[in-house]
Amino acid sequence: MKLAVIGAGQIVADFLPHASAVEGLTVTAILGTPRSREKLDRLAAEFGIPTAHTDYDECLADPEVDTVWIALPNALHFDHARRALLAGKNVICEKPFVLRAAELAELRQLATERDLILVEAISNQYLSNVEWIRQNVGRLGDLRVVQCEYSQYSSRYDAFREGKVLPAFDPAMGGGALLDLGIYTLHIVVGLLGCPESVDYAAHMERGVDTSGVVTLRYGDLTAVCVCAKDSPGPSRTKIQGTEGSIVVNGAPNVIPTVELHLRGEEVEIIDRNAHEHRMVEEFRAFTRMIGEHDIVERDRRLDHSAAVLDVALAALDSAGIAFADQENRS
């Protein structure tokens, strides 16, 4: 996979030091705005990236690029993914994939027509600890309660309170707690349980954006609760309770560190199957394999999951009256 990194923000700086751990991945280009030229050149020099672009069309025309990784603010995902697919490039797009179901449907159609790989970068769906949970959740008996929490006081929240609105808190840019942090919790719950019968989001709103909130997902007799907060610190954890025991993860749902299995009458079992210390390495190994083998079946399986999560996220936002998830743009 010959990758162009689209963006130069925090997540890019976080992953690039670990890109060398992904066999078959070569970062051949990086794209940013003209005002970030100095930063682009610095990243290119530090990580041996041959080309730094400030023009997206030039980047897409680069013959040394076969795949783009879109790591931009949420509202920019659809347009950049669409242009890349039209240019014949495979697309890896950061979470949340897009802001409307119709947008994902259009991207999926383009990828299918052009026989390209299109996939959402959502770390927890590729972690080996999450796969272990999927394979062993049946040991808990009849499930009763699922809790998934992700709270992280945002480094941008103080500025937001003072009146400076950055993309992470800008409703017009798809900002807010649910699509930034809560989306990880939805991927965990929907990945394990499927789509719920009903969705409700009780959000704390400030100037039109959700800074924290609680999503309640109902599955018949089973209730799942997803907590997300960018305006207050708190422990992040996942807990799955059944009649025969529980699975507990003390840590953020984008990382899913050590898993504890508590079965009635048995000693606690500690599991850690994650293949690398950095949360993004396993997903990029999977993307590299998928693209290298042109695995369309896996592409479609992953897109089905992402579409289901997007539907749940949009239903949650709609229930809270958040404007950018408007009904007329939903499929």
BELDA-V704225 format. One record per residue. OMEGA is omega in whole degrees, -180 to 180 (none if undefined). BURIAL is 1 if it has 16 or more other C-alpha atoms within 10 Angstrom, else 0. D_CENTER is the distance of its C-alpha to the mean C-alpha in whole Angstrom. Layout:
OMEGA_BURIAL_D_CENTER + OMEGA_BURIAL_D_CENTER
This chain:
178_1_20 + -164_1_22 + 166_1_19 + 178_1_19 + -178_1_16 + -177_1_16 + -179_1_16 + -177_1_17 + -173_0_15 + -176_0_14 + 177_0_11 + 178_1_14 + 179_0_17 + -175_0_15 + -172_0_14 + 178_0_17 + -178_0_20 + -177_0_18 + -179_1_18 + 178_0_21 + -179_0_20 + -179_1_19 + 180_0_22 + 178_0_22 + 173_1_20 + 176_1_22 + -173_1_21 + -178_1_23 + 174_1_22 + -178_1_20 + 174_1_21 + 179_1_21 + 178_0_23 + -179_0_27 + 178_0_27 + -176_0_25 + -178_1_27 + 179_0_28 + 178_1_25 + -179_1_24 + 180_1_27 + 178_0_27 + 179_1_23 + 180_1_25 + -177_0_28 + -173_0_26 + 174_0_24 + 180_0_27 + -171_1_25 + -171_0_28 + 174_1_27 + -177_1_25 + 167_1_25 + 178_1_25 + -174_0_26 + 179_1_23 + 177_0_26 + 179_0_27 + -179_1_24 + 178_1_23 + -177_0_27 + -178_0_27 + 179_0_28 + -180_1_27 + 172_1_23 + -177_1_22 + 173_1_18 + 173_1_16 + -176_1_13 + -178_1_12 + -175_1_11 + 174_1_12 + -170_1_12 + -175_1_11 + -179_1_14 + -174_0_15 + -173_1_12 + -176_1_15 + -178_0_18 + 177_1_17 + -179_1_15 + -179_1_18 + 179_1_21 + 178_1_19 + 178_1_20 + 178_0_23 + 177_0_24 + -180_1_23 + 168_1_20 + -175_1_18 + 167_1_14 + -175_1_11 + 179_1_9 + 175_1_6 + -18_1_3 + -173_1_5 + 178_1_7 + -176_1_11 + -179_1_13 + -178_1_15 + 180_1_16 + 178_0_18 + 179_1_16 + 178_1_14 + 179_0_18 + 179_0_19 + -179_1_17 + 178_1_17 + 178_0_21 + -180_1_21 + 179_1_19 + -179_1_22 + -176_0_25 + 176_0_24 + -179_0_23 + 175_1_20 + 176_1_17 + -175_1_14 + 177_1_10 + 175_1_7 + 179_1_5 + -164_1_3 + -171_1_6 + 180_1_8 + -179_1_9 + -179_1_11 + -179_1_12 + 177_1_16 + 177_1_17 + 176_1_14 + 177_0_16 + 179_0_19 + 179_1_19 + -175_0_18 + -173_0_22 + -178_0_23 + 178_1_22 + 179_0_26 + -178_1_28 + -178_1_27 + 179_0_29 + -178_0_29 + -178_1_26 + -176_1_26 + 172_1_24 + 177_1_20 + 176_1_18 + -171_1_15 + 175_1_15 + 179_1_13 + -179_1_15 + -180_1_16 + -173_0_18 + 176_1_17 + -179_0_19 + -175_1_19 + 179_1_21 + 178_0_24 + 178_0_24 + -180_1_23 + 179_0_26 + 175_0_28 + 178_0_27 + -175_0_25 + 176_1_22 + -176_0_19 + -178_1_16 + 179_1_14 + -178_1_17 + -179_1_18 + 178_1_18 + 180_0_19 + -179_1_16 + 180_1_14 + 179_1_14 + -173_1_14 + -174_1_13 + -176_1_11 + 178_1_9 + -177_1_8 + -177_1_9 + -180_1_10 + 177_1_7 + -179_1_6 + 178_1_10 + 178_1_10 + 178_1_8 + -174_1_11 + -180_1_13 + 177_1_13 + -180_1_13 + -169_0_16 + -175_0_18 + -177_0_17 + -178_1_17 + 176_1_19 + 179_0_23 + -177_0_22 + 175_1_20 + 180_1_21 + 173_1_19 + -171_1_21 + 167_1_20 + -174_1_22 + 172_0_22 + 179_0_24 + 173_0_25 + -180_0_23 + 178_1_19 + 178_1_18 + 173_1_18 + 178_1_18 + -179_1_18 + 176_1_18 + 175_1_17 + -180_1_20 + -178_1_19 + 179_1_22 + -176_1_23 + -180_0_27 + -177_0_28 + 176_0_25 + 174_1_23 + -179_1_19 + 178_1_18 + -179_1_15 + 176_1_16 + -179_1_14 + 172_1_16 + -176_1_16 + -177_1_20 + 178_0_21 + 177_0_21 + 179_0_21 + 175_0_20 + -178_1_17 + 173_1_17 + 179_1_17 + 180_1_20 + -175_1_21 + 176_1_25 + -177_1_27 + -177_0_31 + -180_0_31 + -177_1_29 + 170_1_25 + -177_1_22 + 173_1_21 + 177_1_19 + -177_1_19 + -174_1_16 + -178_1_13 + 171_1_10 + -178_1_8 + -176_1_11 + 178_1_13 + -173_1_17 + -179_0_20 + 176_1_21 + 175_1_24 + 180_1_26 + 176_1_28 + -177_1_31 + 176_0_34 + -179_0_37 + 176_0_35 + -180_0_34 + 177_0_30 + -179_0_28 + -176_0_26 + 171_0_23 + -178_0_21 + -178_0_20 + -169_1_18 + -178_0_19 + -178_0_18 + -180_0_18 + -172_0_15 + -173_1_12 + -176_1_10 + -179_1_14 + 180_1_14 + 180_1_11 + 171_1_13 + 179_1_16 + 179_0_15 + -180_1_14 + 177_1_17 + -178_1_19 + -179_1_18 + 180_1_19 + -180_0_22 + -178_0_23 + -173_0_22 + -178_0_21 + 178_1_20 + 179_0_20 + 176_0_17 + -176_1_16 + 177_1_17 + 180_0_16 + 179_0_12 + 176_1_13 + 180_0_14 + -179_1_12 + 179_1_9 + 179_1_12 + 179_1_13 + 179_1_10 + 178_1_11 + 179_1_14 + 179_1_14 + 180_1_12 + 177_1_15 + 178_1_17 + 180_1_17 + 178_1_17 + -178_1_20 + 178_1_21 + 179_1_21 + -179_0_23 + -161_1_20 + -171_0_21 + 174_1_19 + -174_1_18 + -174_0_21 + -173_0_23 + 180_0_24 + 180_0_21 + 178_0_20 + none_0_21
